[in-house]
């Protein structure tokens, strides 16, 4: 699906301001490089963890009039059309304010935004507006 060419309704960032896992992976790579030949395994493991975190941790979530756009590491963007969203409900874990998006097709998505209540309110408003247009 191509990226929406309209202005977004609401935008929110992932709650964590600093990606400690990525920073730790970079330190592991640096330590492995300092070890020389014995540190090759550390460099490989650190690089794999850094790439995994870069491609799987959301950076920004935007709500458009017909979809949600989740931005991960630079080349990766995921677009979820409202037609594919079944429901949005809170996820009851030890960490509060996580919201789970249930999809008709695909996996569930867990979002942890800086302003979770405002984000869900704007998302529900956009979904209602989209449903009224259909």
C-alpha positions, -999 to 999 in steps of 0.1 A, spaced: 0 0 0 13 34 -9 18 62 17 -12 85 22 -8 119 5 -31 138 29 -22 156 60 -22 135 92 -49 141 118 -28 132 148 8 122 154 24 107 185 58 93 192 68 61 209 70 66 246 107 58 251 128 88 242 161 69 241 165 34 226 187 18 253 187 -16 235 201 0 203 228 19 223 237 -13 242 240 -32 209 264 -5 196 285 -8 227 287 -45 223 298 -40 187 325 -15 198 337 -38 226 339 -67 201 359 -46 177 383 -37 205 388 -74 213 401 -81 178 398 -117 165 382 -130 197 354 -104 195 340 -114 162 310 -132 178 302 -100 198 303 -79 167 279 -102 149 255 -106 178 256 -68 184 249 -60 148 220 -85 146 204 -70 177 209 -35 164 193 -43 130 164 -61 147 157 -32 171 160 -7 142 134 -25 121 109 -35 148 107 -6 172 81 21 162 94 57 162 63 76 153 26 67 148 4 89 126 -34 88 122 -47 97 87 -84 99 76 -83 63 63 -54 45 80 -27 44 107 9 48 96 36 34 118 72 46 111 100 23 122 137 26 112 141 49 81 131 26 52 104 7 71 68 21 73 37 1 80 3 12 69 -28 -2 85 -61 7 68 -91 12 90 -109 -16 70 -84 -40 86 -89 -28 122 -114 -49 142 -111 -31 176 -87 -12 199 -86 -20 235 -62 -15 265 -37 -42 272 -37 -51 309 -1 -58 319 22 -45 346 31 -16 323 1 7 320 -12 26 290 -5 1 263 -31 -3 236 -36 -33 214 -50 -30 179 -68 -62 168 -67 -67 130 -90 -87 109 -60 -99 88 -27 -102 105 -13 -100 140 -23 -78 168 -2 -46 173 7 -32 207 13 5 208 30 25 236 26 62 229 34 93 249 -2 104 252 -22 71 250 -56 84 259 -55 113 234 -41 89 207 -69 64 211 -95 92 212 -82 107 179 -81 72 164 -117 64 173 -128 98 160 -110 91 127 -125 56 124 -160 69 131 -156 96 104 -142 71 80 -171 47 87 -196 75 81 -181 82 47 -184 46 36 
